Amino acid sequence: MSKFVSRRDFLKASAALAASLSVGIRSLSAAGATRPQKRWFKGNLHMHNQWSDGHPLPEWAVDWYKSHGYHFICPSDHNIFQSDQLRFDGFHFNNKPSDLTAFEGETSLWKVVSPKSGWSKLTQKQIDEVIEKFGSDSVRTITVDGKTYVRMKPFAELEKQFVEPGQFLMIPGYEQTGGCPNGQQVHMNFINVREVFPYITADQPKAILEQTFEKGRELYGRDYLFTANHPLWRYYDFSPNDLIALPQIRLFELNNNEIVGEYDAHPQGWTPEQFWDVVNAYRASHDQPLLLGMGSDDRHSYEKPAKAWSVVRAESLSTEALIEAILAGDFYASNGLDFEDIQFDGRTLSVKIKVQEEGKYRIEFIGTKKDYDPTSRVVEVTEGPRCPTRKIDVYSDQIGRVLETVEGTEGSYTLKRDDLYVRAKIVKVSDDLKPDWRSKPAAWSQPYRA
């Protein structure tokens, strides 16, 4: 019988805050006979469309994921939920007409068609794409004072158009976007919520994360997800030390944005995988909940292939089942490979790669020893032509080491007495395979401890 204590069972005996602080991964063994068989579901919980600054209209964006084999998504636009409220403003745009007479009785967000393309602009090209795919009746326009306004479909209408029970699910949510006065960006996703509160600004990223988390718990209760988004973007904008100080934050984005294009990585700067291991080395050694890594797309432009996604093992394709599984750590992050199976019996992590094409495959079991050096030092980065001012925390290379490598498609690792935790990374080996989170194709299990 599995040793795993489900989130549902745990919450029967604990308050929501205690659950967020205390639920740990103990086992991902097969569920008992009284519960449905679990399945893998592919999804993306971070994406954008014209409700904020994504390129396509919302129905085109949602259809892209559904037609590309995704089972669930969260349209997480910046600081806005796709509600029925009549409005003309949003993330970096305000197109309110001087006379609202033409919009009497109308609902939802309306954006003005721009003659030029650009960030957060709506152009005729995006409109034509939707008309070609869904017909001319799918786009609603009103012209006032020479400006053409286009209605964005709200979440409820998108659900009605695209959701299919057991096949495709939409989860409501949004991205909190803003940062510190010095330019450090701290972004967070709220998933399975329909109400937005204003961004909380503070002088330090830790304060923003902490205060935003607490405000979300106050407003939304317990049946939602909070993720700390893309810490590497724009330029090491928040630190592993921030999440070490906030064990209540359980989820962060492992695969998302790189450092913004006009900046160069610092030679001593951490990578997303190192970020993950630093936090979990500390949490495991202090008996705190481990940090779980999400695969996220954060897609604005849809021309290039998807960057990353998460694959969740759940009892059903329902919001409740997916959230329960994610909080239990029963999922993996991917940018091209799949696990056929992941099992942890309390001591041994066993994984199997789902092979879809011939090639050489490798499994790396990664972790940190109990005697690791927990100290860090600060590198002061002064503003230059290819970097902003930053203080970057630098950590010991004893953290996040390869404990064992298996050449092949199946492997297991049994935790040693001096291991704090272990996670598995699978890659398809090639001559140009990049290290760390840039490995592609690859997939990452969650971390496990005894």
Backbone torsions as a table, in degrees:
resi	resn	phi	psi	omega
1	MET	NA	142.3	-179.0
2	SER	-63.3	143.1	174.0
3	LYS	-86.2	-5.8	-174.5
4	PHE	-69.6	132.0	175.2
5	VAL	-99.5	115.7	-175.0
6	SER	-69.6	159.0	178.8
7	ARG	-63.0	-38.5	-179.2
8	ARG	-61.5	-46.9	179.7
9	ASP	-65.5	-38.9	-178.0
10	PHE	-64.4	-41.4	-176.6
11	LEU	-69.7	-18.3	174.5
12	LYS	-65.3	-27.4	-175.8
13	ALA	-111.3	-1.4	-174.3
14	SER	-138.6	152.4	173.6
15	ALA	-72.9	163.0	-175.6
16	ALA	-60.3	-41.6	-179.4
17	LEU	-66.2	-41.6	178.1
18	ALA	-61.1	-37.6	178.5
19	ALA	-64.2	-44.2	-178.5
20	SER	-64.7	-24.0	-178.7
21	LEU	-92.9	-23.7	-165.1
22	SER	-117.2	-20.2	-176.3
23	VAL	-65.9	127.3	179.0
24	GLY	-123.7	166.0	176.1
25	ILE	-87.0	120.1	178.3
26	ARG	-112.5	-37.7	178.7
27	SER	-162.2	147.0	173.3
28	LEU	-119.2	35.0	178.4
29	SER	-67.5	167.3	-178.5
30	ALA	-59.4	143.4	-178.9
31	ALA	-67.6	158.6	179.6
32	GLY	-64.9	165.3	-174.3
33	ALA	-64.2	-21.8	-176.9
34	THR	-82.7	-8.1	-178.2
35	ARG	-110.4	151.6	-179.1
36	PRO	-61.8	154.2	176.0
37	GLN	-66.6	133.8	-179.7
38	LYS	-80.7	152.0	177.8
39	ARG	-130.5	161.1	174.8
40	TRP	-88.8	133.4	177.5
41	PHE	-126.7	128.9	-178.9
42	LYS	-92.0	133.0	-179.1
43	GLY	-154.8	168.8	177.9
44	ASN	-137.2	123.8	-175.0
45	LEU	-108.3	22.7	177.9
46	HIS	-152.3	108.0	-178.0
47	MET	-156.6	162.9	-177.3
48	HIS	-138.2	155.0	174.0
49	ASN	-146.9	-162.7	-173.7
50	GLN	-70.1	-2.0	170.9
51	TRP	-66.3	-20.5	171.3
52	SER	-134.9	-96.2	-175.4
53	ASP	-129.1	19.3	173.1
54	GLY	-76.5	155.7	-176.7
55	HIS	-70.5	-49.8	-172.3
56	PRO	-83.4	162.0	169.4
57	LEU	-65.8	156.5	-171.1
58	PRO	-58.7	-41.0	-177.7
59	GLU	-67.6	-32.6	177.1
60	TRP	-66.8	-41.7	-179.3
61	ALA	-65.2	-46.8	-180.0
62	VAL	-62.2	-43.2	179.9
63	ASP	-61.9	-33.8	179.3
64	TRP	-58.3	-46.7	-178.6
65	TYR	-67.6	-43.1	-178.9
66	LYS	-63.5	-41.7	-177.9
67	SER	-76.7	-11.0	178.0
68	HIS	-105.8	21.9	169.2
69	GLY	86.2	11.7	175.9
70	TYR	-79.0	148.6	178.0
71	HIS	-99.2	-27.2	-179.5
72	PHE	-150.8	151.6	177.4
73	ILE	-145.1	162.9	169.0
74	CYS	-128.5	110.0	174.3
75	PRO	-71.7	97.9	-168.2
76	SER	-106.9	69.4	-177.0
77	ASP	-75.1	161.9	-172.1
78	HIS	-69.0	117.8	168.3
79	ASN	55.5	29.5	-178.5
80	ILE	-154.5	144.4	169.8
81	PHE	-109.6	146.3	-175.0
82	GLN	-78.3	70.6	-175.3
83	SER	-94.0	177.9	178.8
84	ASP	-82.9	-4.3	-177.5
85	GLN	-61.4	132.8	177.2
86	LEU	-71.3	125.2	179.3
87	ARG	-157.6	162.2	-177.8
88	PHE	-131.8	6.9	-177.2
89	ASP	-127.9	161.2	-179.9
90	GLY	-174.5	-147.2	-175.0
91	PHE	-69.0	101.6	177.6
92	HIS	65.6	29.9	170.4
93	PHE	-151.0	147.6	176.0
94	ASN	-149.5	105.6	-173.9
95	ASN	-118.0	29.7	-175.0
96	LYS	-63.2	125.4	179.2
97	PRO	-73.9	155.2	179.8
98	SER	-69.9	-27.4	179.7
99	ASP	-123.2	118.4	-176.9
100	LEU	-92.5	6.3	-175.4
101	THR	-55.1	-42.0	-177.4
102	ALA	-66.6	-16.4	-176.4
103	PHE	-105.8	13.4	179.4
104	GLU	-62.1	126.9	-178.4
105	GLY	82.9	-2.3	-179.2
106	GLU	-84.2	162.3	179.4
107	THR	-132.5	169.8	172.0
108	SER	79.4	-175.3	-179.1
109	LEU	-90.4	136.7	176.7
110	TRP	-119.6	131.3	178.2
111	LYS	-119.1	147.6	-179.2
112	VAL	-85.0	136.2	175.6
113	VAL	-70.2	129.0	-179.1
114	SER	-100.2	139.5	177.0
115	PRO	-72.4	-17.2	-179.6
116	LYS	-121.4	145.2	176.8
117	SER	-78.7	160.7	179.7
118	GLY	161.4	173.9	-176.5
119	TRP	-58.4	129.2	178.8
120	SER	66.8	10.2	179.6
121	LYS	-86.4	147.4	171.5
122	LEU	-106.1	122.6	-178.0
123	THR	-117.4	169.1	179.2
124	GLN	-62.6	-28.1	179.1
125	LYS	-59.5	-45.7	179.5
126	GLN	-64.1	-37.1	178.4
127	ILE	-65.7	-45.1	-179.6
128	ASP	-61.7	-35.8	178.4
129	GLU	-60.8	-41.7	-179.6
130	VAL	-70.9	-41.2	178.4
131	ILE	-61.5	-41.9	179.1
132	GLU	-62.7	-36.9	-175.7
133	LYS	-85.3	-39.2	-171.2
134	PHE	-119.6	-3.7	178.8
135	GLY	97.8	159.6	-175.6
136	SER	-65.0	-27.7	-179.3
137	ASP	-70.5	-12.5	-176.6
138	SER	-78.3	-15.4	-178.6
139	VAL	-112.4	126.1	-179.3
140	ARG	-110.8	128.6	-177.2
141	THR	-130.1	153.7	171.5
142	ILE	-137.9	132.5	179.2
143	THR	-106.3	125.4	-179.9
144	VAL	-134.6	127.9	177.4
145	ASP	51.5	40.2	177.0
146	GLY	79.7	0.9	179.1
147	LYS	-107.0	134.6	178.4
148	THR	-96.6	120.8	178.6
149	TYR	-100.9	136.8	-179.9
150	VAL	-116.9	132.1	179.9
151	ARG	-81.4	129.6	173.9
152	MET	-86.9	133.6	178.1
153	LYS	-69.6	130.4	178.5
154	PRO	-77.2	169.8	-174.5
155	PHE	-56.5	-44.3	-176.5
156	ALA	-60.7	-38.1	179.6
157	GLU	-73.8	-35.8	176.3
158	LEU	-65.7	-39.9	175.4
159	GLU	-57.1	-49.3	-177.9
160	LYS	-60.7	-35.1	-177.3
161	GLN	-77.5	-35.6	-168.2
162	PHE	-116.4	-27.9	-173.8
163	VAL	-68.4	133.7	173.8
164	GLU	-130.5	118.5	-178.9
165	PRO	-53.3	129.3	179.6
166	GLY	79.6	-6.1	-176.9
167	GLN	-121.4	-44.8	-176.0
168	PHE	-150.9	131.0	-174.5
169	LEU	-128.4	139.8	172.0
170	MET	-113.1	131.1	179.9
171	ILE	-112.4	129.4	-178.8
172	PRO	-72.0	156.4	177.8
173	GLY	168.3	-175.8	178.3
174	TYR	-162.2	168.4	177.0
175	GLU	-108.6	126.5	172.4
176	GLN	-79.3	120.2	-173.6
177	THR	-124.6	128.3	177.9
178	GLY	166.8	-158.1	-179.5
179	GLY	-178.7	-161.8	-178.3
180	CYS	-86.7	160.1	177.5
181	PRO	-58.0	-25.9	-178.2
182	ASN	-84.0	3.4	176.5
183	GLY	101.5	-9.4	175.9
184	GLN	-65.9	127.7	-178.5
185	GLN	-93.9	132.5	177.0
186	VAL	-128.4	106.4	-176.8
187	HIS	-113.2	145.2	-177.2
188	MET	-143.1	143.7	175.7
189	ASN	-103.8	138.3	167.8
190	PHE	-110.0	119.8	-173.3
191	ILE	-117.4	128.8	-173.4
192	ASN	79.1	44.1	173.5
193	VAL	-135.1	156.9	-179.2
194	ARG	-127.9	6.6	-179.1
195	GLU	-123.0	134.9	-176.9
196	VAL	-109.0	137.3	171.2
197	PHE	-117.6	155.6	-174.8
198	PRO	-61.9	148.8	178.8
199	TYR	-60.0	138.7	178.5
200	ILE	-98.8	117.5	-179.9
201	THR	-100.5	141.9	176.3
202	ALA	-147.7	171.1	-177.0
203	ASP	-74.2	-24.2	-177.0
204	GLN	-127.5	144.9	179.4
205	PRO	-55.3	-40.2	-179.2
206	LYS	-56.7	-42.0	-179.3
207	ALA	-65.9	-39.3	178.1
208	ILE	-63.4	-48.5	179.9
209	LEU	-60.1	-46.7	-177.1
210	GLU	-65.3	-48.3	-177.1
211	GLN	-68.7	-35.9	178.3
212	THR	-68.4	-41.8	177.0
213	PHE	-59.0	-46.8	-178.2
214	GLU	-65.6	-39.6	177.9
215	LYS	-64.7	-40.3	177.4
216	GLY	-62.9	-42.5	178.7
217	ARG	-62.9	-37.1	179.0
218	GLU	-65.8	-41.3	-175.6
219	LEU	-84.5	-39.8	-166.7
220	TYR	-102.6	-10.7	-178.0
221	GLY	80.5	-125.7	-170.4
222	ARG	-128.8	-19.9	-171.3
223	ASP	-92.1	56.6	177.7
224	TYR	-148.1	171.1	177.4
225	LEU	-116.3	143.2	175.0
226	PHE	-120.8	124.0	179.7
227	THR	-122.3	138.9	171.5
228	ALA	-88.3	118.6	-168.6
229	ASN	-93.3	145.2	170.4
230	HIS	23.8	72.6	-178.3
231	PRO	-64.2	-23.7	-179.4
232	LEU	-72.3	-28.9	-177.4
233	TRP	-89.9	135.7	6.1
234	ARG	-85.2	-35.6	-179.4
235	TYR	-155.6	86.2	-178.7
236	TYR	49.2	54.8	-166.8
237	ASP	-76.9	-25.4	162.4
238	PHE	-138.9	162.5	-163.9
239	SER	-110.2	156.3	169.7
240	PRO	-52.0	-34.5	179.2
241	ASN	-60.6	-29.1	178.6
242	ASP	-66.7	-40.1	179.5
243	LEU	-83.3	-22.7	170.1
244	ILE	-61.6	-38.9	-179.0
245	ALA	-77.0	-10.6	-175.1
246	LEU	-128.3	72.4	-177.3
247	PRO	-65.6	-13.4	177.3
248	GLN	-70.5	-18.3	176.5
249	ILE	-84.4	115.5	-172.3
250	ARG	-99.6	-19.8	-171.5
251	LEU	-127.0	137.6	171.0
252	PHE	-140.2	163.4	-178.7
253	GLU	-90.3	110.8	176.9
254	LEU	-75.7	-45.4	-177.5
255	ASN	-112.7	111.7	176.8
256	ASN	-161.5	-125.2	-174.7
257	ASN	-79.8	145.9	168.7
258	GLU	-82.6	-179.1	172.4
259	ILE	-59.4	139.8	-176.6
260	VAL	-55.8	146.1	-166.4
261	GLY	-55.9	-32.6	-177.4
262	GLU	-81.2	-1.2	-179.5
263	TYR	-110.1	154.5	176.2
264	ASP	-107.6	141.9	177.1
265	ALA	-61.9	143.7	176.9
266	HIS	-79.8	138.3	-176.8
267	PRO	-60.5	-22.6	178.5
268	GLN	-106.8	4.5	-178.4
269	GLY	-71.9	149.4	179.5
270	TRP	-75.3	160.1	173.7
271	THR	-106.4	166.9	179.4
272	PRO	-57.8	-39.5	177.4
273	GLU	-66.7	-39.1	176.8
274	GLN	-64.8	-40.9	175.0
275	PHE	-52.5	-49.8	-178.1
276	TRP	-59.0	-48.0	-177.2
277	ASP	-69.2	-35.9	178.2
278	VAL	-61.1	-47.7	-179.8
279	VAL	-62.7	-43.8	-175.6
280	ASN	-75.1	-27.7	173.9
281	ALA	-61.0	-46.2	179.4
282	TYR	-67.0	-46.8	-176.6
283	ARG	-63.6	-41.8	-180.0
284	ALA	-65.6	-39.2	-178.7
285	SER	-73.6	-14.1	178.4
286	HIS	-114.5	18.0	176.0
287	ASP	53.8	45.8	178.0
288	GLN	-110.1	161.6	178.2
289	PRO	-59.7	135.6	-179.1
290	LEU	-72.9	151.7	177.2
291	LEU	-81.8	131.4	-177.0
292	LEU	-103.2	141.9	-174.0
293	GLY	-104.3	123.0	178.4
294	MET	-94.5	145.1	166.5
295	GLY	-94.9	122.5	-174.4
296	SER	-134.4	151.5	-175.8
297	ASP	-96.7	-42.5	-176.2
298	ASP	51.0	41.4	-171.1
299	ARG	-76.1	128.7	172.2
300	HIS	-111.4	-50.8	175.7
301	SER	-99.5	139.3	-172.7
302	TYR	-109.1	15.0	-179.4
303	GLU	-75.3	-37.9	-176.5
304	LYS	-89.7	162.3	177.3
305	PRO	-61.6	156.2	178.4
306	ALA	-60.8	143.3	-176.7
307	LYS	-81.1	-43.6	-175.9
308	ALA	-167.1	165.0	-179.6
309	TRP	-156.8	170.8	176.1
310	SER	-115.0	144.7	177.5
311	VAL	-121.6	119.3	-170.3
312	VAL	-111.2	135.6	176.3
313	ARG	-97.8	108.6	-174.1
314	ALA	-135.1	164.6	-179.2
315	GLU	-73.8	-26.6	179.9
316	SER	-158.3	164.9	176.1
317	LEU	-87.0	74.8	178.0
318	SER	-135.4	154.6	-179.8
319	THR	-60.1	-44.0	-179.1
320	GLU	-60.6	-47.3	-177.6
321	ALA	-66.6	-39.9	-179.9
322	LEU	-66.3	-44.4	179.5
323	ILE	-64.0	-41.9	177.6
324	GLU	-59.7	-44.9	-178.8
325	ALA	-67.4	-41.2	-180.0
326	ILE	-63.4	-46.5	179.8
327	LEU	-65.3	-24.7	175.8
328	ALA	-83.7	-5.5	-179.5
329	GLY	80.1	17.6	-178.3
330	ASP	-91.7	65.0	178.7
331	PHE	-162.1	169.1	175.5
332	TYR	-139.6	160.5	176.2
333	ALA	-100.5	143.2	-177.0
334	SER	-144.7	153.1	166.7
335	ASN	-129.5	17.0	177.9
336	GLY	163.5	-21.7	177.7
337	LEU	-109.1	162.2	177.8
338	ASP	-128.8	143.4	166.5
339	PHE	-82.9	133.0	170.1
340	GLU	-77.9	-36.0	179.4
341	ASP	-154.8	148.2	172.9
342	ILE	-136.2	124.8	179.1
343	GLN	-134.3	140.3	175.1
344	PHE	-137.2	120.5	-174.5
345	ASP	-99.3	13.0	-177.3
346	GLY	105.6	-20.4	176.7
347	ARG	-135.6	-37.4	-173.3
348	THR	-113.7	127.4	174.1
349	LEU	-97.6	120.6	179.6
350	SER	-119.7	133.1	-179.0
351	VAL	-135.1	154.5	176.8
352	LYS	-137.0	131.7	-179.9
353	ILE	-84.6	137.5	173.1
354	LYS	-85.7	104.6	-174.6
355	VAL	-85.7	121.7	179.7
356	GLN	-113.8	-11.2	174.5
357	GLU	-152.3	154.7	-177.6
358	GLU	-64.6	151.0	178.8
359	GLY	157.7	-178.3	179.0
360	LYS	-100.0	129.0	-176.7
361	TYR	-120.0	151.6	-178.2
362	ARG	-137.4	142.9	174.7
363	ILE	-117.4	126.8	175.1
364	GLU	-113.2	126.9	173.4
365	PHE	-98.7	118.3	-170.1
366	ILE	-117.8	139.2	179.1
367	GLY	-167.2	-168.0	-178.8
368	THR	-137.7	140.8	-179.8
369	LYS	-83.2	156.1	-177.1
370	LYS	-65.3	-25.4	-178.5
371	ASP	-92.9	22.2	-178.8
372	TYR	-65.1	158.1	177.0
373	ASP	-82.6	112.4	-175.7
374	PRO	-86.5	-2.4	-175.7
375	THR	-77.1	157.4	175.4
376	SER	-137.8	163.0	175.9
377	ARG	-132.0	162.6	-175.9
378	VAL	-108.3	131.7	172.7
379	VAL	-102.9	122.7	178.7
380	GLU	-85.9	117.5	178.6
381	VAL	-104.7	120.8	177.9
382	THR	-91.0	152.3	-177.2
383	GLU	-61.8	134.3	178.9
384	GLY	-143.3	-176.8	-177.6
385	PRO	-65.4	-21.8	-177.9
386	ARG	-124.0	22.2	178.4
387	CYS	-164.0	149.6	172.8
388	PRO	-92.7	173.2	175.2
389	THR	-68.1	131.5	179.1
390	ARG	-152.8	156.3	165.3
391	LYS	-112.5	114.6	-176.0
392	ILE	-107.7	125.2	176.5
393	ASP	-78.6	134.3	-179.7
394	VAL	-117.6	136.2	-171.8
395	TYR	-122.6	169.0	-178.7
396	SER	-67.0	143.5	176.1
397	ASP	-77.8	3.4	173.0
398	GLN	-75.6	-12.8	-177.0
399	ILE	-90.6	132.8	176.7
400	GLY	70.5	57.8	-179.5
401	ARG	-102.2	152.8	174.8
402	VAL	-73.6	114.9	-178.7
403	LEU	-83.0	-32.0	179.8
404	GLU	-163.2	144.7	178.1
405	THR	-120.3	136.1	176.3
406	VAL	-121.5	122.5	174.4
407	GLU	-88.3	109.9	-176.7
408	GLY	146.8	-168.2	-172.7
409	THR	-108.8	-3.2	176.6
410	GLU	-137.2	143.1	178.9
411	GLY	-168.5	164.8	178.4
412	SER	-147.3	157.0	177.9
413	TYR	-141.1	129.0	177.2
414	THR	-100.2	124.8	-178.9
415	LEU	-57.1	131.7	174.8
416	LYS	-85.5	166.4	-179.0
417	ARG	-62.0	-26.7	-178.0
418	ASP	-99.5	11.4	177.3
419	ASP	-90.6	137.2	174.8
420	LEU	-84.5	-38.0	-177.2
421	TYR	-167.1	171.3	174.3
422	VAL	-145.8	144.7	171.4
423	ARG	-135.6	158.5	-178.9
424	ALA	-113.5	139.3	173.9
425	LYS	-125.1	131.1	179.4
426	ILE	-115.5	140.0	179.9
427	VAL	-138.3	153.9	166.9
428	LYS	-95.8	120.0	-171.5
429	VAL	-75.5	134.3	175.9
430	SER	-149.4	167.7	-178.7
431	ASP	-65.9	-27.2	-177.2
432	ASP	-107.8	22.5	179.9
433	LEU	-64.9	124.5	-179.3
434	LYS	-89.1	155.0	-179.2
435	PRO	-81.1	169.3	171.4
436	ASP	59.0	-145.0	-172.8
437	TRP	-70.2	-11.8	179.5
438	ARG	-85.1	-2.4	175.8
439	SER	-57.1	135.5	179.8
440	LYS	-156.9	129.8	-1.0
441	PRO	-78.9	148.7	-177.1
442	ALA	-158.2	170.2	173.3
443	ALA	-153.1	153.3	-173.8
444	TRP	-129.0	123.7	172.7
445	SER	-75.9	171.9	171.8
446	GLN	-80.2	163.5	177.0
447	PRO	-80.1	150.4	-179.1
448	TYR	-133.5	148.7	176.3
449	ARG	-139.2	161.9	-177.5
450	ALA	-72.1	NA	NA
